[in-house]
Amino acid sequence: MEQPHALAEAGAGAGAGVEAIGDAYIIRPLELADLSKGFCDLLAQLSPSPPLSEEAFRARFVELAALGADHLILVAVDAATGRLAAAGAVLVERKFIRRCGLVGHLEDVVVDAAARGRGLGERLVHRLVEHASGRGCYKVILNCTTELKGFYTKCGFVEKNVQMGLYF
Amino acid sequence: MEQPHALAEAGAGAGAGVEAIGDAYIIRPLELADLSKGFCDLLAQLSPSPPLSEEAFRARFVELAALGADHLILVAVDAATGRLAAAGAVLVERKFIRRCGLVGHLEDVVVDAAARGRGLGERLVHRLVEHASGRGCYKVILNCTTELKGFYTKCGFVEKNVQMGLYF
């Protein structure tokens, strides 16, 4: 079987996965070649993300690609430099409640510090939400700090519950 | 390939997936036969969950079984009646951050109204957390109402962030 080079996006026909924001950024699914375009540096602005070896990156990429439309990572590429300026993921959870309903989990959304304030994060989140909607999810949920509530409110989210965590 | 009859639990050897609480409840992975033991009635105490047909239940069950140790639903069976008294799930998310870290998402934990106040929920959550830990997760997270913060604090969780949602 041919190795996947880009994660699948629901309903993406030829070229449909790519969206240009003005001429500055291209939003598209994560590709194997993105490791060398600053993917780990970008994630490190969100959470500790030491550089990954090509092998480790490829192995996780292939695992995620096997989930098909149940997992999508989108990135925004700076058209001028070819470097990644933003990334975000949506994971589709299959439930039994709500007639075997599907829920989208928005995860690991990050915009490069130098690219903030231009609406890039909002566009990226919109695309991830569209993917979850296209996949048939009845809702999309996310966890964020109180500082980011305003941003996600602009993206159409409303505050719901409390997130709790247990750390090993 | 033989159809799976029970969802996989990490590190479960012969009989290791079953835990008795006193003599009253048995905690074990969800089985195909559980549809007729009140599974949907139980879930309906958590969220709208109309009865599922055997076909719909089986189809979702098989999809989840295909995720192997990345998805586990545990149920507590009332030893006296054979009916389900509690259920809960953990979904393992594969990330790139934190050296391709794994995160457990605790979902759809519910204890039958008649079985509350006996520590059953805490035991069930403990087992789900153990599964995530055994699978290599660096944390387990969940979303709950403010009313349930005390319960999850007893289970070892700490309050972290805000959950937001977007409903289609």
Interface residues (C-beta under 8 A of the other chain):
Chain A: F39 C40 L43 L46 S47 P48 S49 P50 L52 A56 F57 A59 R60 E63 L64 L91 E93 R94 K95 F96 I97 R98 R99 C100 H105 E107 D108 V129 S133 C137 Y138 K139 V140 I141 L142 N143 C144 T145 T146 K149 Y152 T153 C155 G156 F157 V158 E159 K160 N161 V162 Q163 M164 G165 L166 Y167 F168
Chain B: F39 C40 L43 L46 S47 P48 S49 P50 L52 A56 F57 A59 R60 E63 L64 L91 E93 R94 K95 F96 I97 R98 R99 C100 H105 E107 D108 V129 S133 C137 Y138 K139 V140 I141 L142 N143 C144 T145 T146 K149 Y152 T153 C155 G156 F157 V158 E159 K160 N161 V162 Q163 M164 G165 L166 Y167 F168
